[in-house]
């Protein structure tokens, strides 16, 4: 019994000495709470539906559900290659080197102050893409599809100064808005099943961003609505661009 008491007293003394050393800065021992593991499925959804991939998905859908595959038969690679390089490779590389250089804190750009330089890189990439296809004489509505991200980047950069909006939801909202506008205003299509799938994916992405605690519900909802409206209107203007120019010339 006495031996057990002595052992207990020794243990208390050891703990006291450790806390005393740590208080004086002599001990290297420190406790860090374990990091909470993020849900794997939510992370996978966020990666698969990343904003940088929306341009690639948009071109793929154009060839899948419209007559693009007939009008530009055998030219899928010629379309997808510059889109993939300028909207995925270049922006992702800029984020990688900014992180390695210590100019941003993480690859996810969780801190809104880290978003400005990647925004500039993405804006320049999309500007080159718009110029590339405009110089090739592509349809005005197609240029509208590519111009929508430029407008969204500017909006996101302005909003980010005061608030944090969901770029993931802006991206998938833009994809859905462009798809809706192309179907209804350009091609006269109604691929109902495609719309259902896209909206389900948008819902899954929104839930994933909330589960990962990257955004509040308001940031998720607003990001989606802004992306959808801007892209829909951009394609709509491109569709009737010739009529708009003709009208203003004859005022």
QUIMOPE-V410744 format. One record per pair of residues at least 24 apart in sequence whose C-alpha atoms are under 7 Angstrom apart, sorted by the first residue. I is the first residue (numbers start at 0). J is the second residue. Records with the same first field share a line. If there is no record, write none. Layout:
BEGIN
I->J  J
END
This chain:
BEGIN
37->211
41->207  211
44->204  207
45->204  207
49->167
50->166  167  170
51->86  87
52->87
53->170  171  174
54->82  86
55->79  82  83
57->174
82->128
85->124  125  128
86->121  124  125
90->117  120  121
93->117
111->159  163
115->156
118->152  156
122->149  152
125->149
139->237  238  240
140->234  237  238
143->233  234  237
144->177  230  233  234
147->229  230  233
151->226
163->218
164->218  219  222
165->214  218  219  222
166->222
168->205  219  222  223
169->222  223  225  226
170->226
171->201
172->223  224  226  227
173->226  227  230
175->227
176->227  228  230  231
177->230  231  234
179->231
180->231  234  235
181->234
184->235  238
185->238
END
